[in-house]
Amino acid sequence: MTAQEIKDFCKENNFTYKDLAQKLGWSEPSLRATIASGKISEQTSAAINLLKETIELKKQLKDWETIKSIFKNI
């Protein structure tokens, strides 16, 4: 994962660096320093990828809950 991919991920999900840092259990200055250096560790990449997956799964669950609700009301 590159620093640009992290920036794009934040933009796509309307996260500030502070938001992302909190979700990863980091401080904002640590995240900013990591992005600025461009040295993204495997652990950081894995954590962000898991966060991406969680966000996608929550969207899918919401969709299924909507479908379930529609069928329940038929």
TORNULO-299329 format. One line per 8 residues: their letters; for each residue x, y, z of C-alpha. Coordinates in pm, 1 decimal, decimal comma. Layout:
N
a	X/Y/Z  ...
This chain:
74
mtaqeikd	0,0/0,0/0,0  124,5/344,8/-85,8  75,4/677,9/85,4  -139,1/786,9/-210,9  -366,0/484,8/-165,7  -415,3/580,7/198,5  -496,9/938,3/98,4  -744,1/811,9/-162,5
fckennft	-902,6/575,5/91,5  -952,4/864,9/332,8  -1102,6/1081,7/59,6  -1339,1/804,4/-59,5  -1465,9/743,7/292,6  -1467,5/1106,0/409,0  -1211,6/1027,6/680,2  -971,4/1281,6/816,0
ykdlaqkl	-631,3/1152,0/917,9  -754,0/1189,4/1274,3  -1054,0/965,2/1198,5  -836,8/701,1/1034,0  -579,4/714,9/1311,4  -850,7/658,9/1573,8  -990,0/363,9/1380,8  -640,6/211,9/1361,2
gwsepslr	-559,3/285,1/1724,8  -285,5/530,5/1631,5  -223,0/894,6/1705,6  -282,1/1139,9/1425,3  80,6/1263,9/1426,2  206,4/905,5/1389,6  -21,8/844,1/1093,4  76,1/1173,1/930,5
atiasgki	446,0/1091,7/975,6  397,8/746,5/824,4  215,3/887,6/522,5  470,3/1166,9/480,2  760,7/921,5/488,8  590,3/689,2/243,4  707,5/392,3/448,8  385,9/199,9/507,1
seqtsaai	441,4/-115,4/712,2  274,3/-444,4/633,9  82,0/-417,6/961,0  -52,2/-75,8/867,0  -150,5/-198,7/521,9  -321,7/-501,8/673,4  -510,8/-286,7/923,9  -633,1/-50,7/652,3
nllketie	-732,2/-341,8/429,0  -930,5/-493,6/716,4  -1099,2/-157,7/771,3  -1187,1/-145,1/399,2  -1334,6/-493,1/421,2  -1533,1/-403,8/733,1  -1678,6/-96,0/564,8  -1778,3/-299,8/258,4
lkkqlkdw	-1934,4/-574,4/470,4  -2134,6/-317,5/668,2  -2267,0/-175,1/341,1  -2365,2/-522,0/223,6  -2532,9/-597,9/555,7  -2731,0/-275,8/531,1  -2843,3/-375,0/181,4  -2950,8/-718,9/304,2
etiksifk	-3137,6/-565,3/596,9  -3325,0/-343,9/348,7  -3413,3/-644,9/132,6  -3522,4/-837,9/441,7  -3744,0/-549,8/546,7  -3903,5/-529,4/201,9  -3984,3/-900,9/198,6  -4113,2/-886,3/553,4
ni	-4364,1/-620,7/452,3  -4496,1/-811,2/150,5
